[in-house]
Each structure stands twice: as C-alpha cells, then as structure tokens.
C-alpha cells in the first residue's frame, strides 16, 4: 500500500501555484470518482451487479447485490 506523505511546508506558506496544483489534482480525483460511480450506476441499470467484500476486522464475507431495470 502506498504511504501518504505530507509536505513539510505549513499550509499558510504554500504559494498560489502550489495551491492551484493541489486543487487541480483534487479535481482530477473527483472526476475519476464521478466516472466510476456513473459507470456502476449504468451497469446496475442494465444487468444485475454483485459485489463481495471481506470485512478486514472480523473476516466476515459481505455480499451486496443490486438489480435494476433500464
């Protein structure tokens, strides 16, 4: 798993260009999340969707199934 790194520069000392780069990166991440959610919603409307997740704490298997009509 990738480690999160923090900038050693306090937030108050960020230049306008650094802040713009960070906001652009956040915007790209939000766009990617929006694309994934939209794709899942479209898939759910076309055919059944099933997601299986294992709980990291107790090890229980959880299955989530969604069915929809387009």
N, CA, C and O of each residue as an XYZ file, in Angstrom:
280
protein
N       0.844     -1.164      0.000
C       0.000      0.000      0.000
C       0.897      1.238      0.000
O       1.924      1.265      0.679
N       0.512      2.249     -0.755
C       1.310      3.460     -0.841
C       1.220      4.243      0.463
O       0.161      4.336      1.084
N       2.347      4.795      0.855
C       2.364      5.605      2.065
C       1.967      7.025      1.716
O       2.319      7.538      0.654
N       1.235      7.655      2.617
C       0.868      9.050      2.431
C       2.023      9.909      2.924
O       2.540      9.702      4.022
N       2.418     10.865      2.111
C       3.483     11.767      2.523
C       2.892     13.149      2.714
O       2.022     13.576      1.955
N       3.353     13.816      3.693
C       2.877     15.169      3.986
C       3.975     16.163      3.644
O       5.162     15.902      3.843
N       3.559     17.285      3.134
C       4.505     18.351      2.845
C       5.041     18.911      4.152
O       4.298     19.042      5.125
N       6.310     19.238      4.178
C       6.903     19.804      5.392
C       6.635     21.300      5.504
O       6.913     21.910      6.536
N       6.094     21.887      4.440
C       5.791     23.319      4.429
C       4.412     23.520      5.044
O       3.458     22.869      4.620
N       4.281     24.397      6.026
C       2.954     24.665      6.598
C       2.002     25.173      5.520
O       2.422     25.833      4.569
N       0.711     24.859      5.678
C      -0.291     25.236      4.685
C      -0.293     26.740      4.398
O      -0.561     27.145      3.266
N      -0.003     27.570      5.393
C      -0.041     29.018      5.214
C       1.047     29.495      4.274
O       0.928     30.576      3.697
N       2.105     28.717      4.108
C       3.240     29.148      3.301
C       3.196     28.627      1.870
O       4.159     28.813      1.126
N       2.116     27.987      1.469
C       2.009     27.494      0.109
C       1.836     28.655     -0.864
O       1.092     29.601     -0.604
N       2.532     28.561     -1.979
C       2.381     29.608     -2.979
C       1.075     29.391     -3.735
O       0.461     28.329     -3.636
N       0.664     30.382     -4.474
C      -0.567     30.285     -5.256
C      -0.443     29.170     -6.288
O      -1.420     28.467     -6.546
N       0.728     28.993     -6.880
C       0.934     27.942     -7.881
C       0.824     26.551     -7.252
O       0.241     25.649     -7.853
N       1.375     26.370     -6.054
C       1.269     25.081     -5.362
C      -0.182     24.778     -5.017
O      -0.638     23.646     -5.171
N      -0.902     25.786     -4.553
C      -2.311     25.603     -4.213
C      -3.113     25.242     -5.459
O      -3.996     24.386     -5.402
N      -2.808     25.896     -6.596
C      -3.503     25.587     -7.843
C      -3.231     24.149     -8.264
O      -4.147     23.460     -8.711
N      -1.980     23.677     -8.131
C      -1.651     22.298     -8.493
C      -2.402     21.306     -7.609
O      -2.890     20.287     -8.097
N      -2.497     21.596     -6.322
C      -3.219     20.711     -5.406
C      -4.705     20.667     -5.723
O      -5.321     19.602     -5.690
N      -5.277     21.819     -6.028
C      -6.698     21.868     -6.379
C      -6.958     21.142     -7.695
O      -7.980     20.470     -7.839
N      -6.043     21.270     -8.658
C      -6.185     20.541     -9.922
C      -6.120     19.032     -9.692
O      -6.886     18.280    -10.295
N      -5.213     18.587     -8.827
C      -5.107     17.159     -8.517
C      -6.390     16.664     -7.844
O      -6.880     15.582     -8.167
N      -6.931     17.442     -6.919
C      -8.187     17.083     -6.259
C      -9.326     17.014     -7.269
O     -10.157     16.109     -7.208
N      -9.367     17.963     -8.195
C     -10.392     17.975     -9.228
C     -10.313     16.723    -10.099
O     -11.342     16.146    -10.450
N      -9.100     16.301    -10.449
C      -8.922     15.087    -11.253
C      -9.395     13.854    -10.487
O     -10.024     12.967    -11.064
N      -9.094     13.796     -9.189
C      -9.543     12.656     -8.381
C     -11.060     12.608     -8.292
O     -11.655     11.537     -8.408
N     -11.687     13.757     -8.088
C     -13.148     13.805     -8.017
C     -13.779     13.413     -9.353
O     -14.811     12.741     -9.378
N     -13.168     13.827    -10.457
C     -13.659     13.421    -11.774
C     -13.572     11.908    -11.946
O     -14.486     11.292    -12.495
N     -12.480     11.310    -11.480
C     -12.312      9.863    -11.588
C     -13.367      9.130    -10.761
O     -13.929      8.133    -11.214
N     -13.636      9.619     -9.552
C     -14.665      9.015     -8.698
C     -16.029      9.138     -9.365
O     -16.809      8.186     -9.362
N     -16.322     10.303     -9.935
C     -17.593     10.518    -10.619
C     -17.751      9.543    -11.785
O     -18.837      9.004    -11.997
N     -16.687      9.316    -12.532
C     -16.730      8.394    -13.659
C     -17.016      6.971    -13.193
O     -17.814      6.260    -13.803
N     -16.359      6.556    -12.103
C     -16.579      5.200    -11.586
C     -18.012      5.017    -11.102
O     -18.636      3.997    -11.397
N     -18.537      5.978    -10.370
C     -19.904      5.880     -9.844
C     -20.911      5.865    -10.988
O     -21.876      5.101    -10.951
N     -20.700      6.694    -11.997
C     -21.598      6.723    -13.146
C     -21.585      5.395    -13.887
O     -22.635      4.890    -14.285
N     -20.401      4.832    -14.072
C     -20.280      3.544    -14.756
C     -20.999      2.444    -13.988
O     -21.702      1.626    -14.580
N     -20.821      2.424    -12.670
C     -21.521      1.423    -11.853
C     -23.031      1.591    -11.929
O     -23.763      0.605    -12.021
N     -23.499      2.831    -11.891
C     -24.949      3.077    -11.953
C     -25.505      2.626    -13.296
O     -26.578      2.025    -13.352
N     -24.781      2.911    -14.384
C     -25.245      2.481    -15.698
C     -25.256      0.960    -15.800
O     -26.180      0.380    -16.370
N     -24.236      0.317    -15.251
C     -24.183     -1.140    -15.295
C     -25.327     -1.741    -14.478
O     -25.937     -2.729    -14.886
N     -25.610     -1.139    -13.326
C     -26.682     -1.649    -12.482
C     -28.023     -1.586    -13.208
O     -28.862     -2.471    -13.044
N     -28.223     -0.553    -14.001
C     -29.485     -0.416    -14.717
C     -29.609     -1.421    -15.855
O     -30.722     -1.726    -16.285
N     -28.496     -1.939    -16.348
C     -28.531     -2.860    -17.479
C     -28.627     -4.322    -17.060
O     -29.298     -5.105    -17.731
N     -27.974     -4.706    -15.972
C     -27.969     -6.108    -15.545
C     -27.639     -6.174    -14.059
O     -27.189     -5.190    -13.472
N     -27.863     -7.332    -13.456
C     -27.567     -7.472    -12.026
C     -26.081     -7.249    -11.728
O     -25.213     -7.572    -12.539
N     -25.817     -6.700    -10.568
C     -24.454     -6.434    -10.136
C     -24.291     -7.010     -8.739
O     -25.143     -6.808     -7.874
N     -23.197     -7.726     -8.521
C     -22.943     -8.317     -7.216
C     -21.520     -7.970     -6.786
O     -20.571     -8.145     -7.550
N     -21.384     -7.479     -5.560
C     -20.076     -7.120     -5.008
C     -19.869     -7.926     -3.732
O     -20.731     -7.937     -2.853
N     -18.733     -8.598     -3.631
C     -18.411     -9.378     -2.442
C     -17.231     -8.725     -1.737
O     -16.191     -8.474     -2.347
N     -17.402     -8.452     -0.443
C     -16.379     -7.764      0.351
C     -16.094     -8.592      1.594
O     -17.010     -9.141      2.207
N     -14.827     -8.679      1.962
C     -14.448     -9.347      3.207
C     -14.108     -8.280      4.237
O     -13.275     -7.412      3.977
N     -14.742     -8.334      5.400
C     -14.504     -7.366      6.461
C     -13.076     -7.549      6.983
O     -12.693     -8.656      7.361
N     -12.284     -6.462      7.007
C     -10.908     -6.578      7.485
C     -10.811     -6.832      8.993
O      -9.790     -7.326      9.472
N     -11.865     -6.497      9.739
C     -11.828     -6.678     11.197
C     -12.222     -8.080     11.635
O     -11.509     -8.718     12.409
N     -13.371     -8.563     11.133
C     -13.883     -9.855     11.613
C     -13.729    -10.978     10.594
O     -13.911    -12.146     10.939
N     -13.397    -10.649      9.342
C     -13.225    -11.672      8.323
C     -14.514    -12.166      7.703
O     -14.489    -13.073      6.871
N     -15.645    -11.587      8.090
C     -16.942    -11.972      7.532
C     -17.034    -11.557      6.070
O     -16.529    -10.504      5.682
N     -17.679    -12.385      5.269
C     -17.888    -12.076      3.866
C     -19.252    -11.411      3.713
O     -20.268    -11.935      4.170
N     -19.258    -10.260      3.069
C     -20.480     -9.497      2.859
C     -20.731     -9.434      1.353
O     -19.847     -9.050      0.588
N     -21.933     -9.811      0.932
C     -22.275     -9.739     -0.489
C     -23.379     -8.721     -0.676
O     -24.404     -8.768      0.004
N     -23.167     -7.802     -1.599
C     -24.147     -6.777     -1.913
C     -24.600     -7.018     -3.354
O     -23.779     -6.998     -4.271
N     -25.881     -7.243     -3.557
C     -26.415     -7.487     -4.889
C     -27.433     -6.405     -5.228
O     -28.273     -6.047     -4.402
N     -27.348     -5.889     -6.452
C     -28.283     -4.867     -6.910
C     -28.878     -5.305     -8.242
O     -28.179     -5.809     -9.121
N     -30.177     -5.102     -8.368
C     -30.868     -5.438     -9.612
C     -31.690     -4.219    -10.013
O     -32.340     -3.604     -9.168
N     -31.664     -3.868    -11.295
C     -32.431     -2.728    -11.753
C     -32.913     -2.937    -13.170
O     -32.424     -3.820    -13.875
N     -33.872     -2.127    -13.593
C     -34.381     -2.147    -14.975
C     -34.056     -0.823    -15.616
O     -34.216      0.239    -15.013
N     -33.595     -0.902    -16.852
C     -33.216      0.328    -17.553
C     -34.461      1.028    -18.044
O     -34.371      2.088    -18.663
